[in-house]
C-alpha cells in the first residue's frame, strides 16, 4: 500500500510480551513504564557475545535498547560500509535506491535536499542526478570523503545530526533512510525537523517495523533487530502521533513499497540463518528464507505486516 494525501495510520498489534515491570525501564519517548521484552546478542555482525536487553513501553509501544553501550562506535567496524571502487559501480548500486527517489518525487520535484546518514551516498547520487541540490550529514569519515569527491555533494561529518542541522538552514526534503533507529535521541531531532523544512517541505523516513510478521515469529533472532546498532523500533502510529504534534501530516506510508519488499527478503533469509551454528547450515537456511519470503509475500503486503515501513510527512 502506498498513496499520497492524508493517510490513516493503522493500529498494529505488536508482538506479545510478558512486560515484567519488576525489571522495567523508563520509556525515552513518553516517560512511561516499560517492561522487559527480550534479550539478544549481536547476531548480525558478531562483534562480541555481549547480551543486550530490549524493553517495550506499555503506553506508546516503543521498543528500545537499554542500556545503550557506552562504546557503541565499536559495533560499526570499518567494514560496515564497503565503498564502491568507482563511480560506475556507484551508479550500478544506486539503482536499488530508485524506489526511494520515486516516493520523494511524487511529493517534491526539486529543491534543496538533506540526507541524514547518507553512508557512501547511493541515494544522494540519484537525487543529485535528478536535479536536487543535495547535502549530507554522515558520521563516517571515509564516507564523507567519498560523498565529496565521488558523489559531488557537500558532506557534514558528525555523529550529532541535530547540531549540524541547526547550522544548515531550511530544505524542501529531509530524508532519513534506515537511520532513525540508530540515533541515541531521535525525539529531539524529530521535533526540530519541521523548523528546518520550507513550507510544503517533506520529511521521508524508512525504519524497521516492530509490528511486522517477522518480529512476531523470530523475536530475538529477527535480523532487523540488529542489536546493538538499532536502539529504537518505532511503531508507525507512534511516529505519526509525534510528527502530528510537531505540525506535520502524513503524505505517504507503506510497508510494501519496492524497497520494503527487498528488506522483507533480507529479514526472512538472515533471521532463519540465525537459527544455525555452522556456515553450511546457515547457507541452506538462507536459501529456504528466499523461498519462504515469496510464499508469505501476499500476507506481508496486507495490514502493514512488512519488515520495514516508509513514511513521509508534509509540513
C-alpha positions as CSV (number, residue, x, y, z in Angstrom):
1,X,0.0,0.0,0.0
2,X,1.2,3.5,-0.8
3,X,-0.6,6.7,-1.6
4,X,-0.4,10.4,-1.2
5,X,-2.6,12.8,0.7
6,X,-3.6,12.4,4.4
7,X,-3.2,8.7,5.1
8,X,-4.7,6.9,8.1
9,X,-2.2,5.0,10.2
10,X,-3.5,1.6,11.4
11,X,-3.2,0.5,14.9
12,X,-1.0,-2.6,14.6
13,X,-0.7,-5.3,17.2
14,X,2.8,-5.6,18.4
15,X,4.5,-8.9,19.4
16,X,3.2,-10.2,22.7
17,X,5.4,-9.9,25.8
18,X,5.0,-10.5,29.5
19,X,6.0,-7.0,30.4
20,X,7.8,-7.9,33.6
21,X,7.6,-4.5,35.2
22,X,9.9,-5.6,38.1
23,X,12.6,-5.2,35.5
24,X,11.2,-2.0,34.0
25,X,12.8,1.0,32.4
26,X,11.5,4.5,31.7
27,X,10.4,5.0,28.1
28,X,12.7,7.5,26.4
29,X,9.8,8.8,24.3
30,X,6.9,9.3,26.7
31,X,8.4,8.5,30.1
32,X,6.1,5.6,30.7
33,X,6.9,2.3,32.4
34,X,8.4,-0.2,30.0
35,X,8.6,-4.0,30.6
36,X,11.4,-6.3,29.6
37,X,10.7,-7.7,26.1
38,X,13.7,-9.8,25.1
39,X,17.5,-10.3,25.3
40,X,19.7,-11.0,22.4
41,X,23.3,-10.7,21.0
42,X,25.0,-9.1,18.1
43,X,23.8,-11.8,15.7
44,X,24.2,-9.9,12.5
45,X,27.9,-9.0,12.8
46,X,29.2,-10.8,15.9
47,X,31.4,-8.0,17.2
48,X,31.2,-9.7,20.6
49,X,28.9,-12.0,22.5
50,X,27.6,-9.4,25.0
51,X,23.9,-9.7,25.8
52,X,21.6,-6.8,25.1
53,X,18.2,-6.1,26.6
54,X,15.2,-4.6,24.8
55,X,12.1,-3.1,26.5
56,X,8.7,-2.1,25.3
57,X,6.7,0.8,26.6
58,X,3.2,-0.3,27.8
59,X,1.9,3.2,26.9
60,X,3.3,4.2,23.5
61,X,4.6,0.8,22.2
62,X,8.2,1.9,21.6
63,X,10.7,-0.9,21.6
64,X,14.1,0.3,22.8
65,X,17.6,-0.9,23.9
66,X,18.6,-0.2,27.5
67,X,21.3,0.4,28.5
68,X,22.9,1.8,25.3
69,X,26.5,0.7,25.2
70,X,29.0,3.5,26.0
71,X,31.3,2.0,23.3
72,X,28.6,1.9,20.7
73,X,31.0,3.0,18.0
74,X,32.9,-0.3,18.1
75,X,29.8,-2.0,16.7
76,X,30.3,-0.1,13.5
77,X,33.6,-1.6,12.3
78,X,35.4,-0.2,9.2
79,X,33.8,-3.0,7.1
80,X,30.3,-1.6,8.0
81,X,30.5,0.4,4.8
82,X,32.1,-1.0,1.7
83,X,32.8,1.9,-0.6
84,X,32.3,1.4,-4.4
85,X,35.6,1.2,-6.2
86,X,34.4,3.5,-9.0
87,X,31.6,5.9,-9.9
88,X,30.4,3.4,-12.4
89,X,29.9,0.8,-9.6
90,X,28.2,3.5,-7.5
91,X,25.8,4.1,-10.3
92,X,25.0,0.4,-10.5
93,X,24.5,0.1,-6.8
94,X,22.4,3.3,-6.7
95,X,19.7,1.6,-8.9
96,X,18.3,-0.2,-5.9
97,X,17.6,3.2,-4.3
98,X,15.4,4.4,-7.1
99,X,12.2,3.5,-5.3
100,X,13.1,5.9,-2.5
101,X,13.6,8.7,-5.1
102,X,10.3,7.8,-6.8
103,X,8.5,8.3,-3.5
104,X,10.2,11.6,-2.8
105,X,9.5,12.9,-6.4
106,X,5.8,12.1,-6.0
107,X,5.8,14.8,-3.3
108,X,8.6,17.2,-4.2
109,X,10.0,17.5,-7.7
110,X,13.1,19.6,-7.0
111,X,14.8,21.9,-4.5
112,X,17.2,21.6,-1.5
113,X,17.6,18.1,0.0
114,X,19.3,17.0,3.1
115,X,20.0,13.3,3.7
116,X,20.9,12.4,7.2
117,X,23.0,9.2,7.5
118,X,24.0,9.0,3.8
119,X,26.6,6.3,4.1
120,X,28.6,6.5,0.9
121,X,25.8,8.3,-0.9
122,X,23.9,5.9,-3.3
123,X,20.6,7.7,-2.7
124,X,22.3,11.1,-2.7
125,X,23.9,10.2,-6.1
126,X,20.5,9.6,-7.6
127,X,18.9,12.7,-6.1
128,X,21.7,14.9,-7.3
129,X,21.4,13.4,-10.8
130,X,17.6,14.1,-10.7
131,X,18.3,17.8,-10.1
132,X,18.1,18.1,-6.3
133,X,20.6,20.3,-4.5
134,X,21.9,17.7,-2.1
135,X,23.7,18.0,1.2
136,X,24.5,15.1,3.6
137,X,25.2,14.5,7.3
138,X,27.3,11.4,7.9
139,X,29.4,10.2,10.8
140,X,31.8,8.1,8.9
141,X,34.9,10.0,7.8
142,X,35.6,7.7,4.8
143,X,32.1,8.0,3.6
144,X,32.2,11.8,3.9
145,X,35.3,12.0,1.7
146,X,33.6,9.7,-0.9
147,X,30.4,11.9,-0.8
148,X,32.5,15.0,-1.5
149,X,34.9,13.5,-4.1
150,X,32.9,10.8,-5.9
151,X,29.3,11.8,-5.4
152,X,29.8,15.5,-5.6
153,X,27.6,16.6,-2.7
154,X,28.5,18.7,0.3
155,X,29.1,16.4,3.3
156,X,29.0,17.4,7.0
157,X,30.8,14.8,9.2
158,X,29.1,14.4,12.6
159,X,27.6,11.8,14.9
160,X,25.2,14.5,16.2
161,X,22.9,15.4,13.3
162,X,20.9,17.8,15.4
163,X,23.8,20.2,15.9
164,X,24.7,20.0,12.2
165,X,21.1,20.6,11.2
166,X,20.9,23.8,13.2
167,X,23.6,25.4,11.0
168,X,22.2,24.4,7.6
169,X,19.1,26.4,7.1
170,X,15.9,25.0,5.6
171,X,15.2,22.3,3.0
172,X,12.5,21.1,0.7
173,X,13.3,17.5,1.6
174,X,14.9,15.9,4.7
175,X,15.5,12.1,4.3
176,X,16.4,9.5,6.9
177,X,16.6,6.1,5.2
178,X,17.1,3.5,8.0
179,X,18.8,6.0,10.2
180,X,16.3,7.0,12.9
181,X,16.6,3.6,14.7
182,X,20.4,4.2,15.1
183,X,20.1,7.6,16.9
184,X,20.5,7.9,20.7
185,X,17.9,10.7,20.8
186,X,15.7,10.6,17.7
187,X,13.0,12.5,19.5
188,X,14.6,15.9,19.7
189,X,15.7,15.6,16.1
190,X,12.1,14.8,15.0
191,X,10.7,17.7,17.0
192,X,13.2,20.0,15.4
193,X,13.0,18.9,11.7
194,X,9.8,20.9,10.9
195,X,11.7,24.1,11.7
196,X,14.2,23.2,9.0
197,X,11.7,22.5,6.3
198,X,10.4,25.1,3.9
199,X,6.6,25.4,3.6
200,X,5.3,22.3,1.9
201,X,8.6,20.5,2.6
202,X,8.7,16.8,3.2
203,X,10.4,14.5,5.8
204,X,10.9,11.0,4.5
205,X,11.7,8.1,6.9
206,X,12.2,4.4,6.5
207,X,12.7,2.2,9.5
208,X,12.2,-1.4,10.8
209,X,8.6,-2.2,11.7
210,X,8.0,-3.6,15.2
211,X,4.5,-4.6,14.1
212,X,5.9,-6.9,11.4
213,X,5.1,-10.5,11.0
214,X,8.8,-11.4,11.1
215,X,9.3,-9.8,14.5
216,X,6.4,-11.8,15.9
217,X,7.9,-15.0,14.6
218,X,11.6,-14.5,15.2
219,X,11.7,-12.2,18.2
220,X,15.3,-12.1,19.5
221,X,16.6,-13.7,16.3
222,X,15.0,-11.1,14.0
223,X,17.7,-9.7,11.7
224,X,16.1,-6.2,11.7
225,X,16.5,-6.0,15.4
226,X,20.3,-5.7,14.7
227,X,21.4,-5.4,18.3
228,X,23.0,-3.2,19.5
229,X,23.0,-0.8,16.5
230,X,19.2,-0.4,16.4
231,X,18.4,1.5,19.6
232,X,14.7,2.2,18.9
233,X,12.0,0.3,16.9
234,X,9.2,2.9,16.5
235,X,5.6,1.9,15.7
236,X,4.3,3.8,12.7
237,X,1.3,5.1,14.7
238,X,3.7,6.5,17.3
239,X,5.8,8.2,14.7
240,X,2.6,9.7,13.1
241,X,1.4,10.9,16.5
242,X,4.8,12.5,17.3
243,X,5.0,14.3,14.0
244,X,1.4,15.4,14.1
245,X,2.2,17.3,17.3
246,X,5.0,18.9,15.5
247,X,2.6,20.2,12.8
248,X,3.3,17.5,10.1
249,X,0.7,15.5,8.2
250,X,1.2,12.0,6.6
251,X,1.6,12.3,2.9
252,X,2.7,8.7,2.2
253,X,3.0,5.4,4.1
254,X,3.7,1.9,3.0
255,X,5.3,-1.3,4.3
256,X,5.3,-2.9,0.9
257,X,7.0,-0.4,-1.4
258,X,9.7,-1.9,-3.6
259,X,12.5,-1.1,-1.2
260,X,10.5,-2.6,1.6
261,X,10.0,-5.9,-0.4
262,X,13.7,-6.2,-0.6
263,X,14.1,-5.8,3.2
264,X,11.4,-8.5,3.6
265,X,13.6,-11.0,1.8
266,X,16.6,-10.0,3.8
267,X,14.6,-10.5,7.0
268,X,13.5,-14.0,6.2
269,X,16.8,-15.0,4.9
270,X,19.0,-13.7,7.7
271,X,16.6,-14.4,10.6
272,X,16.4,-18.1,9.5
273,X,20.2,-18.2,9.3
274,X,20.4,-17.1,12.9
275,X,18.9,-20.4,13.9
276,X,22.1,-22.3,12.8
277,X,25.6,-22.6,14.2
278,X,27.6,-23.7,11.1
279,X,28.2,-21.9,7.9
280,X,26.8,-24.8,5.8
281,X,23.5,-24.9,7.6
282,X,23.2,-21.2,7.5
283,X,23.6,-21.2,3.8
284,X,20.8,-23.8,3.4
285,X,18.6,-21.7,5.7
286,X,19.2,-18.6,3.6
287,X,18.0,-20.4,0.5
288,X,14.9,-21.6,2.4
289,X,14.4,-18.0,3.5
290,X,14.3,-16.7,0.0
291,X,11.7,-19.2,-0.9
292,X,9.7,-18.5,2.2
293,X,9.8,-14.8,1.5
294,X,7.9,-15.4,-1.8
295,X,5.3,-17.6,-0.1
296,X,4.4,-15.1,2.7
297,X,4.8,-12.0,0.5
298,X,1.0,-11.6,0.0
299,X,0.4,-11.7,3.8
300,X,3.2,-9.2,4.4
301,X,1.7,-6.8,1.9
302,X,-1.6,-6.7,3.9
303,X,-2.2,-4.8,7.1
304,X,1.3,-3.2,7.3
305,X,3.0,-6.5,8.3
306,X,6.2,-5.9,6.2
307,X,9.5,-5.9,8.0
308,X,10.1,-2.2,7.4
309,X,7.9,0.8,6.6
310,X,8.4,4.0,4.7
311,X,6.5,7.1,5.8
312,X,6.6,10.7,4.5
313,X,5.3,13.8,6.3
314,X,4.5,17.1,4.8
315,X,4.8,20.5,6.6
